[in-house]
Amino acid sequence: MARLDTLLEVPARVDIHHRSELPAIWQATYPGVPMPPPYSFRAWNKANHIRLFVDETETKDSALWLLLHELGHTISNQDPDLKAYFRSVPKPAGYLTNDIAHESHPAEQAANA
């Protein structure tokens, strides 16, 4: 089994927030961009900074899955060719608001794997 520190070529920061903090963090991270509807996502990874948003609806297992999923994005983004490919594939309509659309994107499928 590979150790996590051997998979990551760059440091990753992980912050766990209560979901109630999401609107303020969204606005600070994406100024002027309307926030997607509530519960349309539970985490994001931007520049190897992973943010998980949890509340009483999240279990330990589901929060762990979120973390591993976001680490999958961090690891796949280290490969320049893979990163370029994922960014070249257009995001489907509803990417930020529809789970089926979101999960259809190859970057999401790779992170899930």
C-alpha positions as a printed NumPy array, in Angstrom:
array([[  0.   ,   0.   ,   0.   ],
       [  1.393,   3.414,  -0.968],
       [  1.837,   6.019,   1.705],
       [  0.009,   9.278,   1.122],
       [  3.207,  11.325,   1.362],
       [  4.66 ,   9.301,  -1.52 ],
       [  1.623,  10.038,  -3.707],
       [  1.6  ,  13.786,  -3.188],
       [  4.327,  15.744,  -4.927],
       [  3.05 ,  18.993,  -3.46 ],
       [  1.735,  19.819,  -0.007],
       [ -2.026,  19.76 ,   0.395],
       [ -3.923,  21.739,   2.985],
       [ -7.147,  20.346,   4.414],
       [ -9.676,  22.462,   6.278],
       [-12.872,  21.072,   7.748],
       [-15.631,  23.636,   8.175],
       [-19.138,  23.516,   9.498],
       [-21.561,  23.826,   6.598],
       [-22.911,  27.075,   8.093],
       [-19.574,  28.718,   7.155],
       [-20.039,  27.882,   3.472],
       [-21.643,  31.156,   2.251],
       [-18.862,  33.339,   3.696],
       [-16.082,  31.038,   2.464],
       [-17.677,  30.757,  -0.992],
       [-17.892,  34.541,  -1.313],
       [-14.273,  34.99 ,  -0.177],
       [-13.051,  32.29 ,  -2.582],
       [-15.268,  33.09 ,  -5.562],
       [-16.155,  36.812,  -5.263],
       [-19.116,  37.779,  -7.389],
       [-19.932,  34.172,  -8.371],
       [-23.397,  33.079,  -7.261],
       [-23.273,  30.207,  -4.809],
       [-24.881,  26.969,  -6.027],
       [-27.991,  25.718,  -4.203],
       [-27.599,  24.242,  -0.708],
       [-26.229,  20.701,  -0.598],
       [-25.247,  20.739,  -4.278],
       [-21.687,  20.016,  -3.113],
       [-19.931,  19.133,   0.134],
       [-16.29 ,  19.903,  -0.618],
       [-13.91 ,  21.474,  -3.086],
       [-10.236,  21.49 ,  -3.909],
       [ -8.643,  24.658,  -5.233],
       [ -4.867,  24.917,  -5.638],
       [ -4.329,  21.883,  -3.361],
       [ -6.403,  23.5  ,  -0.626],
       [ -9.149,  21.054,   0.251],
       [-12.205,  22.355,   2.052],
       [-14.75 ,  19.945,   3.488],
       [-18.129,  21.26 ,   4.653],
       [-19.799,  19.045,   7.215],
       [-22.8  ,  19.216,   9.484],
       [-25.03 ,  16.764,  11.325],
       [-26.022,  15.127,   8.005],
       [-22.439,  13.918,   7.417],
       [-21.141,  10.667,   8.889],
       [-17.495,   9.891,   9.647],
       [-17.459,   7.491,   6.697],
       [-18.962,   9.997,   4.277],
       [-16.551,  12.74 ,   5.438],
       [-13.647,  10.338,   4.911],
       [-14.922,   9.557,   1.416],
       [-15.052,  13.312,   0.686],
       [-11.466,  13.73 ,   1.837],
       [-10.249,  10.801,  -0.26 ],
       [-12.186,  12.086,  -3.29 ],
       [-10.596,  15.539,  -2.982],
       [ -7.144,  13.981,  -2.491],
       [ -7.826,  12.091,  -5.739],
       [ -8.184,  15.468,  -7.45 ],
       [ -4.916,  16.654,  -5.872],
       [ -3.063,  13.56 ,  -7.053],
       [ -4.469,  13.613, -10.586],
       [ -3.732,  17.35 , -10.922],
       [ -0.027,  16.619, -10.383],
       [  0.156,  14.968, -13.806],
       [  0.319,  17.826, -16.358],
       [ -1.135,  15.746, -19.203],
       [ -4.001,  14.423, -17.103],
       [ -4.72 ,  17.881, -15.712],
       [ -4.738,  19.356, -19.243],
       [ -7.074,  16.612, -20.442],
       [ -9.551,  17.103, -17.582],
       [ -9.562,  20.854, -18.168],
       [-10.108,  20.376, -21.913],
       [-13.309,  18.368, -21.406],
       [-16.253,  20.772, -21.228],
       [-18.217,  20.64 , -18.016],
       [-21.782,  19.535, -18.69 ],
       [-24.745,  21.824, -18.145],
       [-25.705,  21.705, -14.5  ],
       [-22.189,  20.729, -13.395],
       [-22.48 ,  22.694, -10.134],
       [-26.139,  22.004,  -9.446],
       [-26.887,  18.491, -10.696],
       [-25.163,  15.448,  -9.209],
       [-25.604,  13.31 , -12.337],
       [-24.078,  16.047, -14.526],
       [-21.246,  16.577, -12.049],
       [-20.411,  12.891, -11.763],
       [-20.39 ,  12.472, -15.557],
       [-17.216,  14.555, -15.907],
       [-14.007,  12.468, -16.306],
       [-12.201,  14.359, -13.51 ],
       [-14.939,  13.373, -11.072],
       [-14.916,   9.769, -12.246],
       [-11.128,   9.614, -11.774],
       [-11.358,  11.125,  -8.277],
       [-14.091,   8.624,  -7.387],
       [-11.886,   5.772,  -8.564]])
